[in-house]
Amino acid sequence: MSTISIQSPTGTWASEQPRTFRVGRESDNDIVAVEPTVSRRHAEIRAAGDGWEVVDLGSTHGTRVDGRPVRQALLSGTSTLSFGADDEALTLRVTVTGAVAPPPPPPVGPVGTPAVGFPPPSPASPAGPPMPPSPQVPPVPQAAPAPPLPQGPPVPPASPSSPADRPMGGPAPAPPSGLLAQTVVTGTPIPGLPGFPGATSGPSLLVRRRDGGDLRFQANAPVRVGRDPALEVVVEDAAVSRWHAVIEPRPDGWWWVDRSTSGSYVDGERLTAYKIEEPVEVLLGHPTAGFELELVPVVGAGQAAAAIHRKKRRRTLTLVGAALALLLVIGGGITTAVLLGGDDNGGDTPSAGGLSPENLARAKAAAVYLIAVDESGTPTHSGSGSIISEDGLILTNAHVAQPSAPGQGASETPDPAYLLVSLTSSEDDKPATAAYRAEPIVTDGYLDLSVLKINADADGNELEDSEIDLPEPLPVGDSDELHTGDEITALGYPSIGNVRATLDRPLTVTRGVVSTFQADEIVDTERGLIDSDVRLGSGNSGGPSINDAGEVIGVNTAVITAGSEDAGAITSGSALIRPVALADEVLKIARDGGDPSYVSPYAEELPESTDVPAEATFRPAGWVRDGEQGECEGTSSPASPQTLSVEAGEMLYAEYVVEGLPDGVPIGVTYYALGDEDDQLSSLQDTWTFGAGSTCIYVPFEAPEGIAGVNGAFVVGDEGRVVAENPLQFQ
């Protein structure tokens, strides 16, 4: 092994043993950068054969060797490595002296299984739009190129005595009918894998995926999980990181070690390291709607039976606890109660006033997944909808079906040439399948409502109404009968389901209550939007919200992700649903044959946007904690970001001084993970109403886990031009 010597502005490193030097802004890197254009996990300098190489980990501003941009490069002699933007003040430069490494041996693995080893470099995939409709999906039928493999920090082996005090997940789902595909992977240990303590002789591991393709791994090598196609377990879901986690065989058994930004969850709790002692369901990217993997350590039959018995006992104790809680509620004077998650009626009859299984099944069958396709045949965005007639009428959002409709405002999303209509599978968790094409026949841009008409099969062959075979349509209810506290159920196809799959995505069902109603001065109604705590995600747009009678009472339209002048800071967000009562006119026109030239009567009443004067100024005034906002005395810039000790969940405020901006100009603040403009955290949009004088404004932000900092980009105008950046480095 050749010796390597690394000289940075802050220290010197040397090694003649195989190891990995990590470079980035995170404090646990070996070479810690302060330059703002260096990513949190920017690159690695690591052993390769008898030599050394540098590997960029998908950074935002890139890595260069002697001025030459590289994704992966062998190091020879003395080289200057540059990390970050090509600017003297913003770039970390280190000098490396080492020997040429011979090419690494080819990866070892059986035919038909993922290769074991590091993947070759590949171009980064473009990020989809951050707000509804759902992010871009790859062109049909080819898959998008995979991004480069990011490699997280080394995770030290957990102590064998680390507690595993949470109940494990439920039993494995029933396999699909027919032959169950199973691949046995017997790969070799991965050289240079950070955090891998070595092979063990423990039990093998069965990984069950949603698509039924099971994988079995021997305890002689770690198993990597993520979107990158070179990993052992590939998960095609935008909420999953390129290298999301590694499952390590340790002396005391298999451990799940999370390396992602979006998290891994067991029983709704986020985990970083977790010992797999019995079958467990891990959700990737979201605590309730993430991509699900079941991990099963393959132990002896007697040991497995004992584990099942323990699980049943825990379940019995849980139900007893729930029964005691119910008795306390009734004893407190409540005359009725609904047990969520339990059904003493055998599943045939709902609790009083609840949504029956029959009505829910009808709504699930009538919910459709919509993929907007441009003239070249490339999908541009996606959304949801609901079948409302036997002859192929589908109710959805205007921003899904026709983003250019008057009243929608400026939009970078193009109008589709057509929309693919995918029907919901009769089996839960199975993806929808493309069946038809549809086009909008009437759209109200201001109300964000549109009705589509199916006119062809998925291949573009024209169809008569009699040739369209659809599930039972959803009846349209009366949203004016809704009251605060009423339960509603939302259906749709958010990107947390499976955005990377071209035409496949499972249906998501979430439930909440009517929290309040938002007034609309243009429409002159107190019920312009239903504000609910039901959980929605990008891609739910256009899907139905139903009442307990199984009737459509609203169209899922938007979410509040930050706050507003009226509502203040909102920590958990809320869903905005357009009441179906406001769709009366577009539904009538659609049933009469449609009118593509229809223009919303409210569009003409919208105030004209005001141009941003050239003399207007925007100064980032740094960040403050809750209770300190309103002074605008700080400073921050990309060249010199503010630093602050921050805890996850803490409420912070980005401050800006604005002068010379007239009322009526659209404004907003979009928060990104510091150093990663593709990682949008949240956003807030509003209209400037504070006059042209110098004004200090402050915008709320709740600090999440797993990021090194945040950049608040202040945007103005219809096109959302960035006029000020306000970065904050977490300590």
N, C-alpha and C positions, 0 to 999 in steps of 0.2 A: 504494500500500500504506500503510495507516495505521500509526502508531507504537504500540507496546505498551510499557508499563512495569509491571514486576512487583516488588513489595516483599515479602520474606519476613523472618522473624526473623533470618536469617543473611546476607542480601545483597540486592542490587538488580540487576535485569536490564532491558535495554531493547533494542528492535530496531525498525527500519522496513523490514527485508527479510523475505521469507517464511522461516520456520524453525520448528522444534519445540522447545519446552521440556518436558523430561521431569521428572516428579515422582514420588518414591518413596524407599524406604529404601536401595536399592542405591547404592553410592558413585559409580557412573558416571552417575547422573542429574544433570540440571542443578540442580534444587532437591532437595537431599538432606534427608530428614526423619529425625528421631530418635524421633518419636512411635511407640510400638509398634503402634498400630492402623492405621498407614499401611502399605499393601502395598509389596512390593519394587518392582513396576512399577505404580504406582497410577493415574496419569493423565497426560495430555498437554495442554499449552496450545499451540495451533498455528495457523498461518495458514490462513484459509478465505476464498477469494476475495480481496477487498480488506480483509478484517477478520480477526478472531481468534475462536477457539472453544476450549472446554475439553471434553475427551472422557475419560470414566472408562474404564479398561482392564479392567473386570471385577473391581474391587477387592472385598475382603471387607467393608469398613465404609462404602464409598460416598464420593461427592463431592457437595458442596452449593455452590450459588451464592446468596449472600445468604440462607443458611438453607434454600434449597429444594433437595431432592435432585434430581440430574440424572444422566443417562447421557451426554448430549451437549447443549451449549448454546452459543449465540452470546453473545459478550461485548460489552456496550455501556456506555460511560461508565466509571465506577469501580465495581468489584464486589469483594466479599469472597468468596474461594474457601476452602472448608473441606475438608480431606482426612482421613478417618478417622472414628472413633466420635464421636458428638455429645456430647463431654465436653471441657471447657476444657483439662484437663491432658493429654488424649490426642490432640488434634487439631492438625494443622498448618494455620495460616491464613495466606493471602497476599492482598495487595491488588493488583488488576489494573486498569489504566486503558488502555482501547483503544476502537476504533470498532466499530460494528455491521458484521458481514460479510454481504454478500448471499448468498443461497442458492447453494451450489456447483452447477456445471453437472451435468446428469445423466450418469451413467457411460456410457461408450462401449463397445460390444461387439456382436458379431454375435448374431442371434437363436439361442437354444438354447445359448448358452455362458454361463459365469458372468460377472456384471457386473464391470467393471473400475472400481474406486473403493472408497471406504470404505462399509461397510454401515451401515444405520440401527441405532439401539440396539435391543436385544432383551433380554427377561428372562433371567436366568441360569438354567441348567438345574440341577436338584437333583443332588447327588452321590449315587451308588449306595452300598450298603453296602461298607465297606472290606475285609471278610473274606469267605471263601467262605460261601455261594454267590456267584456272579458278580454284579457290580453290576446295578442295574435296567436294563432295556431299555425303550424307549419303547412306548406303547400300540399295539396292533394296530388298524387298519393305519396310523394317522397317526404321523408322525415327531415326536419331541419338539422344542420350539422351540429354536432355536440360541442359544447364549450370546453376550454381546457380544464383539466382536473385540478381543483383547488385542494391543497393539502393543509389541514388544520394543524394546530400546535400539538406537540406530543402530550399525551395524557398519561400520567403515571399510573401504574397498576393500582387499583383500589385495594385497600386492606382486605384480607380474607374475612375480617370481622365486621366489614361494612354492613349496616343493617339493610334488610330488605323487608320493611315492615308494612308494605302495602299489599292488599289482596291482589292476586293475579287476575288476568282477564278470564272471560268465560271460555267454554269449550270451543273447540275448532268448528268452523262452519262446515256444513255438509258439502262434500265434493260434488262437482257437477256430474251429470249423468255421462256415461261413456267412459273411455279410458282416461285416467288421471295422469297427466304428464308429470313426470318427476325426473330430475337430472341429479345425478350424484357427482359432486365436485370434490376432487381429491388433490387440489392444488398444492404447490410447495410454498414454504414461507416466503413472504415478500421481502427482498433485501431492502434495507434502509427505511422500512416502515416505522415512523415515529410511534413510540409507545407500545410496541409489540414485545412482550417479555419472553417470547419463545414458545415452542411447540409443547403440547401437553398430551397426555394419553387419556383424556376425559371422554365423555360421551360425544357423539356426533350431534349436529344441530339440523333440524328441519325448519326451513323458512317457507311459510305458506303465503302466497301472494293472492291479490284479489282476482287475477285472471286465471287462477287455478294451476299455474305452472309452478309446482313445488320444487325446491332445491334442497339437497342434503349436503352438508359439509362435514368433513372430518376435522378433528381437533388438532390439526397440524399446521394451521395457517389462519391468520385473521381474515374476516369476511367484510369487504367494504360495500356500503350501501349508498346509493345516490343516483343522480340523473345521468352521470357520465356513462356511456356505453361500454367502457373498458372495465367497469367495476364488476364484482361478483354478483351483486343483486342490483339490477337496474330498475329504477322507479321513474316512470314517465309522468311526472307531475310538477307543475311550475312552483308549487309551494315547497318542494323538496330541493335541498341544495345539491350542487353537482357532486360533492362528496359529503353526504349528510351525516353518516355515522360509520363506525367500525365495530364489528362484533368480534371480541378478542377471546381466544381460548386461553384461560389462565390456569394456574395450578389448582384453583378452587372452583373451576367451572367457566362457563361462558359469561361474558360481560358485554352489555351494550354501552358504548361510549359515544355520546353525541358530539358532533363537530360542526353543527349547523348554526345558522342565525335564526331560523324559524322554529327550531326546537323539535324534540321528541317527547311524546306524552304517553303515560300509562295511567289509566283511570282518571284522566283529566289533569294529572299533575306532571309538570315539566321535569324532565330528568336529564342529568348529565352523565352519570355512570350508574348502571343498574345490573345487578346480578340476576341471571336468568336461571331460576331454580325449577320452574315448572312452566307449562304453556302460558304464554302471555301475549296480549295484543298490544302492539306499539303503533301509535298514530303519528305520522310524520307531517310536520308543518302546521298542524292545528289540533287542539285538544279534543274536538268532537267530530270534525269533518276532514281530518287529514287522511293521507293515504295509509291504509291499514296493512300491517304485516303481522302474521302470527309466528312467534318463535317457539319452537318445541324442542327442548333437549331430549334426545332419544335415550331413555334409561330403560332399565329392566321393567318387565310387566308388573311385578309386585310393587316396585317403587312408584310407578305411574299410577297404579290403583290407589295407593295410599295418598298420593297427591290429590287425586280426584275426590277422595273421601274428605280430606281436609278442606277442599274448596266448597263442597256441599255443606259442611258444617258451618263454615263462615257465612255462606249464603243464608242458612237457617237463622243464625244469630242476627244477621242484618234485617231479615224480615220481622223477627220478634221485636227488634228495636223500633222498626217502623210502626208496628202495631201499637206499641206503648205510646209513641208520639201521637198517634191518631187518637188514642183514648184521652190524652191530655188536651188535645184540641177540642174534642167534643165536650170534655168536662169544663172547658172554658166558656161554653155558651154557644159555640158554633154548631149549627144544626146540620150542615152538610159539609162534606169534604171529598176531595178527589185524590186518590192515590196515583201519583205519576209513576209509570214504570211497572205497575201491577194491574191485573185485570181478574177480578173474582167472578166475572161473568162468562168465562170461557172464551172470550174474544168474539162472541156473536152479538152481544148487545152492549152498547156504550153505557157509561155512567150517565146519570141524569144530566141532560144538557150538553153532553160531550159529542165529539165527532165520532161517528160510527165507523167500524172497519169498512163497511160497504162504501160509504161516502168518501173515505180516504182513498180506497182502492180506485174508485172512479176518477178522483182528482189526479192521482198519480198516473193513471193511464192517459189522461187528457193533457198532461203537461208535456211540452215538446222542447227539444234542444234545437236552437237555431244557429246556423253557421253562415255568416255573410261571406259571399264569394265575389271577387271582382271579375272583370272581363277576361283576365288571363287565366282564370280558374284557381286563383290563389285565395285562400281564406284570409280575411282581414280582421274580423272580430267575431264574437259570439254572444249569445244571449239566450233568453228563454221565452216561452209563450204558452198559451192554452188554447186548445181546440174548443170553439164555441158553436160550431154547426157541423152537420153531417156532410155538407158539400165542400168543406175545406176552408172555413174561415178561422183565422188564428189571431187572437188579441195579444199585442206585445207593446213595447216602447217604441217611440219614434227614433230614439237614439240608437236603437238596434236595427230598425228596418229602413229608416230614411233620415240619416243625421243632418242632411242639408235642408230639411223642412223649415219654412219660415217660422220663427219663434224659438228655434233650437239654439240660436246664437252661433258664434264662430265655432267650428268644429274641424279638426284635422282628420276625422274619420270619414272615409269616402262612402258615398252611397253604393250599396252592393248591386251587382248585376242581377243577382238572385240570392235567395236564402235557402240553404239546405234544411229540411225539416227531418229531424230524427225522432223516432217514436220511443217512448219509454219501454224498457223491457218488463216483462211480467214477473221477472225475478229480481228481488231487491239486490242492490249493489252490482247488478250487471249493467254494462253501458248501453246507452241508447243506440239505435241503428238508423242510418240515413235511409229514408224511404221516398221523400218527395222534394220538389222544389216549389217555392212560393214567391210571390211578389206583393208589395204593398198596393192596396187599391184605395185607401183613404188614410190620411195622416194629419194629426193635429200637432204641429211642432211645439206650440206653447204648453199644451197639456201633456206633451210627451207620450202620446198614444198613437197607435197605428194598428190597422187591421190588414192582415195578409190573406191572400187567396192562393190555395194550392192549384197549380196549373200544369204540372209535369211530374214524371217520376224522377228518381234521383239522378238518372242518366240524361235527363232533359227531354225525354219523349213526352209529347203533349198528351194530356188526359182529359176525358170528359168527366163531368161530375159523377156520373154513374160508375166510373172506374175507380173512384177514390174510396178506399176502404179504411175507415178511421174508427178509433174507439168511441165510446159514448161521449158526446160533448158535455162540457161543464155548463150547468145552468147559471145564468147571470142573476145575482141576488140584488138586494137593496142596501147599499152602503149607508144610506141615511138612517137605517135602523140600528146602526152600530152605536155602542156606548163605551165610554172609558171603562176598562177592566174586562171587556169582552175578549174571549180567546180567539185568536186567528192562527191559521196555519199557512206558512209560505212554502211554495215548491219552486224548484228551479235547478239550474245546472251551473253552480259557481265554479270558478277555476280551481278552488281547493279540491274539487272532485278529481280531475285528471286533465289539465289543460294541454299537456303535451301530446296526448293521443289525438290523431287527426280528426276522426269522426266519432270517437268513443268517449263517453262521459256518463257516470252514473247520476241518477236523480238524488237530490238532497231535499229533505223535509225538515223544517224547523218550526217551532211553535212559540208564540208569545202572546202578549195582550195589547190592547189598544191603550196607549199611554195618554195621548191627548190628540187634538186636531190642530193643524196649522192653517191659519187664515190665508187667503189669497186676495189681495186688493184688486188685482186686475180682473179676476173672475167675479169679484164681489161676493165671496162666500167665506164663512168661518170654517168650512170643511174642504179646504183646498188640498190638504194632504193628511193622511192618517200617520201619526207618529207612534211607532211601536218599538218594543224591545225585542221583537223577533230578529233572529240573526240572519243577515244577508251578506253576500259576498259578490265581488265582481263576477258577472256572468249570470247572476240571479235576475238581472234586468229584464223586465217584460213578463216574468213568470207570474202565476196567479197567487194571490192570497185568498183563502177561503174561510167561510164561517163554519160553525159546527153543523150546519145543514148541508155542507159540501158545495156551496154556491160561491162563485167568484164575487168578491166584494171589493177587490182592489188589484192594482197592477204594481208589482215590486219595481220601484223607480230609482231610489237613491239611498245613500247612507250619510249620516253626519259623522265625520271622523275626528273633528277637532272641537270647534265651538263656534259661537256667533255672538254678535252684540246683544241679541235678545236672550239667548239661552245660556250665555256664559261658557265656562269650561265644562266639557262633557268628557268624562273619563272613559266610558265604555261605549259611547256611540249609540245611535238609534237608527232605525230603518224608516224610510219615508215611502209611503204606499199611496198611489193615486187612487182615490175612491172611484168605483166603477160608475157611480151616479154621474160623474162628469164625462163619461164616455158615451152617453146616450146618443149624441148627434153622430159621432163617427160610427157607432154600431148601426144606427138607422140607415146611414148612407151605404155602409158595407152590405147590408141585407138587401138594399135596393139595387145592388150591382156595382157600387163603388164610384169614386170620383178622384182619380189621381191628381187633378188640378186643384183640389180643395185646399184652402188656406185657412189656418186658424183665425177665427174672428178676433182673438185676443192679441194676435201678433202685431196688429197695427197700433195697439195701445201701449206697446212697450216703449220706454224712453230710448231715444237714440243715444248710443254711447258717445262719450266725449273723447277726443284725441288727447294724448298725453303731451302737454306743452314741452318744448325743448328746454325751457328754463327750470322745469321741475327738478328737484333734487331729492335723493333718497340715501340716507346714511344709516348703516347698521350700527346700533348702539349697544351691542353685546347682549349678554344674558343675565337674568337675575332669578332669585328664588321666589317662591310664592310669598306675598306680603311685602316684597321690595320693589314691585313693578311701578312704573310711572315716572321715573326720573330721567331715563335715557342718558345716563352719564358715562356708560361704558363704551368700549371700542372692540371691534373684531374684524378680521379680514382673512381671506384665503392665505395670504403671506404670513399672517401673524394671528392665528386663531386664539380666542380666549380659552383658558383652561379653568375647570371648576370640578370640585369633588362632588360626584353625583351618585345617588343610589337609585336602583331600579324602582319605578313607581313614583318617583318624586316629580312634583309639578314645577315646571320651569316656564320662563317667559322670554321670548326673543323680542328685543326692543328695536325700534326704527324711528328715525326722525324724518318726516316727510314735509316738504315745503313746495308750494307752487302748484299743487295738484287740485284741479277744480272738482267739484262734486259731480257724481255720475260716472266716474271712470271705474271700470272693473279692476279690482285688486285681489291679491291672494298671497298666501305664504305656503310654500311646499317644503316639507321637511324630508331631507335625505340623510341616510347614514353617511357620516363624514368620510370623504374619500371615495365614495361609491355612488355616483349619480344614478345608477340603475336600481338602487335600493331605496325606493320611496317609502317613507314611514307613515305619513299622513299629510293632509292638505286642508286648507281653509280658503273659501272664496267669499267675496263680499263686494259691495259697491262703496266707493269713497264718499263720505257724507260730512267730512269735518272741515270743509272750506280750504282756501288756498294758503292760509297762514301756516307757520311752522308748528307742527303737531308731533307729539311723542305718542306712539302707539305701541302696545305690547300684545303679543300673541301667545296663547298657552300651548304647552307641549309637555306630555307625560313621558318621562324617560323610560324606555323599555329595557329589557335585559339583552345582553349579548351584542351590544354595539360599543364602539370606542368613542363615539361622539356623534354630533348631528350638525347639519348645515341647513339653516333656514333661508330659502331663496324667496325674496320678495318679488312678486310679479305684478305687472300692470297692463291694462289694455285688453282688447278682445283677443289678441294673440298670445297673451300671457308672457310678455317679454320680461326677462329677469333683469332687474335694475339694482339689486343689492343682495350680496351674500353675507350671511351672518354665521360663521362656523363656531362650534363649541367642542373642545376636546375634553372628554371625561377623564378625571383622575381617579 
